[in-house]
């Protein structure tokens, strides 16, 4: 990755959301909500609780979205992360 987050910031790639419900109904893109989970792509030097590769849950409106290398990413503070999946 060509971008290194500073201080306690992390770069997160959202997980893809299911396109089909448990009942077998397909959900169109316009009706989907943005997932609140993702994988950390890069972490700043002051991050103490998370590292690259961790799967995390973050606040719904956390961070700032941007695109890099045709990928949609989010940069946020470590404080915006609610939990790490074990």
ChimeraX attribute file (.defattr): number of C-alpha atoms within 10 A of each C-alpha:
attribute: neighborCount
match mode: 1-to-1
recipient: residues
	/A:1	7
	/A:2	5
	/A:3	8
	/A:4	14
	/A:5	16
	/A:6	13
	/A:7	13
	/A:8	16
	/A:9	21
	/A:10	28
	/A:11	26
	/A:12	26
	/A:13	18
	/A:14	21
	/A:15	14
	/A:16	10
	/A:17	13
	/A:18	11
	/A:19	12
	/A:20	11
	/A:21	9
	/A:22	7
	/A:23	6
	/A:24	8
	/A:25	9
	/A:26	11
	/A:27	12
	/A:28	9
	/A:29	10
	/A:30	6
	/A:31	7
	/A:32	11
	/A:33	9
	/A:34	13
	/A:35	14
	/A:36	17
	/A:37	23
	/A:38	22
	/A:39	20
	/A:40	21
	/A:41	19
	/A:42	21
	/A:43	25
	/A:44	19
	/A:45	14
	/A:46	13
	/A:47	16
	/A:48	10
	/A:49	11
	/A:50	19
	/A:51	16
	/A:52	14
	/A:53	13
	/A:54	17
	/A:55	21
	/A:56	20
	/A:57	18
	/A:58	22
	/A:59	14
	/A:60	12
	/A:61	10
	/A:62	15
	/A:63	20
	/A:64	11
	/A:65	14
	/A:66	12
	/A:67	9
	/A:68	10
	/A:69	8
	/A:70	7
	/A:71	10
	/A:72	12
	/A:73	21
	/A:74	19
	/A:75	20
	/A:76	21
	/A:77	19
	/A:78	21
	/A:79	15
	/A:80	16
	/A:81	19
	/A:82	12
	/A:83	15
	/A:84	15
	/A:85	10
	/A:86	6
